[in-house]
Amino acid sequence: MKKILFVLTLVLSTFVFAKEEVNVYTHRHYDTDKALFEKFEKETGIKVNVVKASADELIKRIELEGKRTPADVLITVDAARLHRAKSKDLLQPVVTETLIKNVPFHLRDKDAYWYGVTYRARVIAYNPAKTDVNELSTYEDLANSKWRGKVLTRSSSNEYNQSLIASIIAHNGEEKASEWAKGIVGNFARTPKGNDRDQAKAVLAGEGELAIMNTYYMGKMYNSSNELERKVARTLKIFFPNQNDRGTHINVSGIGVTKYAKNKDNAIKFIEFLTSEAAQKDFAEANYEYPVNPNVEASELVKSWGDFKADTLNLSILGELNETAVKIADQAGWK
């Protein structure tokens, strides 16, 4: 009888442990994330099962899977994508004291459907040998005719630029945002193409003077195995726009619990872990992103770019204004 009870206990405990998991659909593809997922497993005993794909693919997959979805959490980049998942009723609100403490209000959904994990600033990169930093000031100033043929940026189909336009709408209204978009298109050094790294490379090559780009790409290039990228990062400087008013536009990588999460408690533990001080330090050191947790400092390389005032507009507003931003970009001829 004792042997039977022992076997039954072993079977039951194994079954319970097998259920201790969290299923993660993620758009991010960084080694830092993988290492943190493994650390979470070791500390909690909760198995992290990962599915990777593009944001659009993951959102569509959760939508099609409906109540049958195995996904417990969705991780993606850009507030507009997170808002899209929320608006499609794919996420559920979650509030805990830990999450409220770890993530400031402007870096999480105002209705608590998602929380920022890291953030990056959208800045102006320039070559100090060719551009006087005293000539730089705001995003709005990029539409000034003095920058005719000098501005480099990627396509407006990219969410980073859509969110930047959305921030202009939020602060200045649709009419002025439309005027700004037309002005900046008139100042393009070339038809938008490539990613943020390509804009920085074009500055070094003299194709333009100012590149609109995300900060963490500069960190990636600084430590790249590619000699040209290292040269770009060591030559160009970063300028944080709008320091005398609202602050520099920022955007997040964020995470939310899916509406039909089968492992909701584990999902919440997972999000609390990723926003904890220990995990945030790993994010900051390894991927050149800014930590959302206010108790954690950026890496030494990131801090070398200088302190800056960030725009504290609640980022969920960027998602709400995404459609309007896309329309304005199209009307301005921002390809």
Secondary structure as the mmCIF struct_conf table of DSSP 4:
data_model
#
loop_
_struct_conf.conf_type_id
_struct_conf.id
_struct_conf.beg_label_comp_id
_struct_conf.beg_label_asym_id
_struct_conf.beg_label_seq_id
_struct_conf.end_label_comp_id
_struct_conf.end_label_asym_id
_struct_conf.end_label_seq_id
HELX_RH_AL_P HELX_RH_AL_P1 LYS A 2 LYS A 19
STRN STRN1 GLU A 21 THR A 26
BEND BEND1 HIS A 27 HIS A 27
HELX_RH_AL_P HELX_RH_AL_P2 ASP A 31 THR A 44
STRN STRN2 LYS A 47 LYS A 52
HELX_RH_AL_P HELX_RH_AL_P3 ALA A 55 GLU A 65
HELX_RH_3T_P HELX_RH_3T_P1 GLY A 66 ARG A 68
BEND BEND2 ASP A 72 ASP A 72
STRN STRN3 VAL A 73 VAL A 77
BEND BEND3 ASP A 78 ASP A 78
HELX_RH_AL_P HELX_RH_AL_P4 ALA A 79 SER A 87
TURN_TY1_P TURN_TY1_P1 LYS A 88 ASP A 89
STRN STRN4 LEU A 91 GLN A 92
HELX_RH_AL_P HELX_RH_AL_P5 GLU A 97 ASN A 102
BEND BEND4 VAL A 103 VAL A 103
HELX_RH_3T_P HELX_RH_3T_P2 PHE A 105 LEU A 107
STRN STRN5 ARG A 108 ARG A 108
TURN_TY1_P TURN_TY1_P2 LYS A 110 ASP A 111
BEND BEND5 ALA A 112 TYR A 113
STRN STRN6 TYR A 115 TYR A 126
TURN_TY1_P TURN_TY1_P3 PRO A 128 LYS A 130
BEND BEND6 THR A 131 THR A 131
HELX_RH_3T_P HELX_RH_3T_P3 VAL A 133 GLU A 135
BEND BEND7 TYR A 139 TYR A 139
HELX_RH_3T_P HELX_RH_3T_P4 GLU A 140 ALA A 143
BEND BEND8 ASN A 144 ASN A 144
HELX_RH_3T_P HELX_RH_3T_P5 SER A 145 TRP A 147
TURN_TY1_P TURN_TY1_P4 ARG A 148 LYS A 150
STRN STRN7 VAL A 151 LEU A 152
TURN_TY1_P TURN_TY1_P5 SER A 156 SER A 157
BEND BEND9 ASN A 158 ASN A 158
HELX_RH_AL_P HELX_RH_AL_P6 GLU A 159 ASN A 172
HELX_RH_AL_P HELX_RH_AL_P7 GLU A 174 GLY A 186
TURN_TY1_P TURN_TY1_P6 ASN A 187 ASN A 187
STRN STRN8 PHE A 188 PHE A 188
BEND BEND10 ALA A 189 THR A 191
BEND BEND11 GLY A 194 GLY A 194
HELX_RH_AL_P HELX_RH_AL_P8 ASP A 196 LEU A 204
TURN_TY1_P TURN_TY1_P7 ALA A 205 GLY A 206
BEND BEND12 GLU A 207 GLU A 207
BEND BEND13 GLU A 209 GLU A 209
STRN STRN9 LEU A 210 ASN A 214
HELX_RH_AL_P HELX_RH_AL_P9 THR A 215 TYR A 222
TURN_TY1_P TURN_TY1_P8 ASN A 223 ASN A 223
BEND BEND14 SER A 225 ASN A 226
HELX_RH_AL_P HELX_RH_AL_P10 GLU A 227 THR A 235
STRN STRN10 LYS A 237 PHE A 239
BEND BEND15 PRO A 241 PRO A 241
TURN_TY1_P TURN_TY1_P9 GLN A 243 ARG A 246
STRN STRN11 THR A 248 THR A 248
STRN STRN12 ILE A 250 THR A 258
TURN_TY1_P TURN_TY1_P10 LYS A 259 TYR A 260
BEND BEND16 LYS A 262 ASN A 263
HELX_RH_AL_P HELX_RH_AL_P11 LYS A 264 LEU A 274
TURN_TY1_P TURN_TY1_P11 THR A 275 THR A 275
BEND BEND17 SER A 276 SER A 276
HELX_RH_AL_P HELX_RH_AL_P12 GLU A 277 ASN A 287
HELX_LH_PP_P HELX_LH_PP_P1 GLU A 289 GLU A 289
STRN STRN13 TYR A 290 PRO A 291
BEND BEND18 VAL A 292 ASN A 293
TURN_TY1_P TURN_TY1_P12 PRO A 294 ASN A 295
BEND BEND19 VAL A 296 VAL A 296
HELX_LH_PP_P HELX_LH_PP_P2 GLU A 297 SER A 299
HELX_RH_AL_P HELX_RH_AL_P13 GLU A 300 SER A 304
TURN_TY1_P TURN_TY1_P13 TRP A 305 TRP A 305
HELX_LH_PP_P HELX_LH_PP_P3 LYS A 309 LYS A 309
STRN STRN14 ALA A 310 ALA A 310
HELX_LH_PP_P HELX_LH_PP_P4 ASP A 311 ASP A 311
TURN_TY1_P TURN_TY1_P14 LEU A 315 LEU A 315
HELX_RH_AL_P HELX_RH_AL_P14 SER A 316 GLU A 320
TURN_TY1_P TURN_TY1_P15 LEU A 321 LEU A 321
HELX_RH_AL_P HELX_RH_AL_P15 ASN A 322 ALA A 332
TURN_TY1_P TURN_TY1_P16 GLY A 333 GLY A 333
#
